[in-house]
Amino acid sequence: MMNFNYKTEMKNNLPGYLLPKVTILLQDSGYVTISPNKFTKQDWRRFNARVKQMGGLWIPDGARAYWSIPWSQ
């Protein structure tokens, strides 16, 4: 049930047309991580703005960069 809730939350709050271009995982640490596959700068900015609205932030880590959003279980 928890997986359904976080996936629904991501689907409802993030730009739907970009969701096929990301990998979303619920981590044991209580965070949702989102890794982009390939974004244009404009898509990245749009997605980043929505992640920030959800309380998340961008974690720059070279080729392994991702967004991290706190998720209360």
SULDAZI-V98568 format. One record per residue. RES is the residue in one letter. NEAR is the number of other C-alpha atoms within 12 Angstrom. Layout:
((RES & NEAR) (RES & NEAR))
This chain:
((M & 8) (M & 16) (N & 19) (F & 14) (N & 16) (Y & 28) (K & 23) (T & 16) (E & 22) (M & 32) (K & 20) (N & 17) (N & 23) (L & 31) (P & 22) (G & 19) (Y & 15) (L & 28) (L & 25) (P & 17) (K & 20) (V & 26) (T & 22) (I & 28) (L & 25) (L & 27) (Q & 19) (D & 14) (S & 14) (G & 17) (Y & 23) (V & 33) (T & 30) (I & 35) (S & 33) (P & 30) (N & 19) (K & 18) (F & 19) (T & 14) (K & 11) (Q & 12) (D & 22) (W & 26) (R & 17) (R & 20) (F & 33) (N & 31) (A & 20) (R & 25) (V & 31) (K & 19) (Q & 16) (M & 24) (G & 19) (G & 24) (L & 24) (W & 27) (I & 19) (P & 13) (D & 10) (G & 9) (A & 11) (R & 15) (A & 19) (Y & 29) (W & 32) (S & 29) (I & 32) (P & 25) (W & 24) (S & 17) (Q & 16))
